[in-house]
């Protein structure tokens, strides 16, 4: 099993949730990505960062003590015997030097913390990259059924928030959570040693109350955060959907309708986001009150001790500095918990994606497909998406090696389903599909799809260059091979006539190219892949008759000497097929050559006659327009003479 598949399985057990009970399990699931076994260099960085963290916290606790010494030195209350036991050179105990050392300590704390963060940066980013890549791979491994149902905009936003959530969890749990616990423990020891148990008791009560309040308030806020995320996803989905259908919006003049739909979603997001920030204000206010009571209690005790002579002014300053120092990690506790909880809330949806099981999976003992001849056989195939609606019913046929079989029929007959089954986007409900005698369910999907090429009806190109889109058929192809494929697809001259040639950007979904140009790019891409088996899924049905005739020559070239399945709407493209299957309501009702089916006088003959009449009418209309154009040009010539 590959590393990626192992990682994917790890991420699926158990499911990620922002609920309190599963936080620890979730953290355990994330830990292998923060302590990666295959990256000893990152492990060393974690260890070094931990060392600097411990040293930094020790210095942090000592800094208030230096402040006390400086204060006592200024007031003349510094006692060498009791304070430092004569272990420190005298010149370091002057007020000025103590102030300098105190500030050096403060700078050192910042330096050690920043060094810790710098060392851990690559660890956190590695975890983000690896987890995001696993999710991306998993999405590509999901079934076509899932991707036909999902909304692109919402999905992209879920992944975006999820990766940020990973970074928050990694950063705040390791860089802030553990240091905060360590600092609090050291601070408690110092307070107990230098003062007495009453101060420690007050601090413990304050910290417990603070944490309890923070946890309860954060748990309350998590549902508000979820609501905001849901509204954010909905608004983003509508925006992306509207922009992807920009032309349709313009065709119907529905800009205001789209703006209203988006505005309604944003209004709900506004309400939820306002609640998020308002609840945060109340949380911060409550935390400030709790810390304020703790500060007052400890400082009153110390002030009373100063008045009765049992403590110096330096002690009063020290307890104040310690508490102020403690407020920083306490604030971090609240902040860390909020960020981690919000991180888990953001992660929830992304990890739900990880919980979606692959509908089509290779068997554990699946073998690599071996394609020598490329013979295809459908053996009593039955298939349905929904049990109430049968798509294919007991379909059987063979496509001999190197031959072309066409599948025609009315819309909804199940033609395109056959191509999806050949690519194993779905598994058959009954029967079997075989290539050179090998059941598709017994071979690995990756190898199967490497041997099957597709020229679809709706060619969607990447927003990249023409060269990139052609090379997509075989990413390691040379420039010469890309250009040769373009020549065979009869698009080479067109590309070279462009200002940027093969480096021309095609735009979102290839919208800068015409339908015929996109189709030729798709043909060139498939030619470059050079698969032994080819599927032409209504490859010319979206084109006008003239363009179809031009494209057909390129299609004949790409299908030469290949086992070819042609799924066609226009029957003129399948006249030369070795066999034609007529599909209706998921059943093969006629089969034979073009001439045989015309003689039979069935559904194929009816469809042929209707399409021939439509084509003849289209040709007459085009000829009439050409004659009108020539007549106008002739009259203009006479007038000019």
Helices and strands as residue ranges (DSSP letters): H 3-11, G 20-22, H 23-34, H 40-75, H 80-83, G 90-93, H 95-141, H 144-149, H 152-170, I 171-177, H 178-194, H 197-244, H 246-251, H 255-307, H 313-355, E 376-386, E 389-399, E 404-409, H 415-422, E 430-435, E 438-439, G 440-442, H 445-450, E 452-455, H 466-471, H 479-488, H 492-497, G 501-503, G 508-510, H 515-529, E 533-537, H 545-559, E 563-568, G 571-573, E 579-584, E 587-592, H 594-600, H 603-640
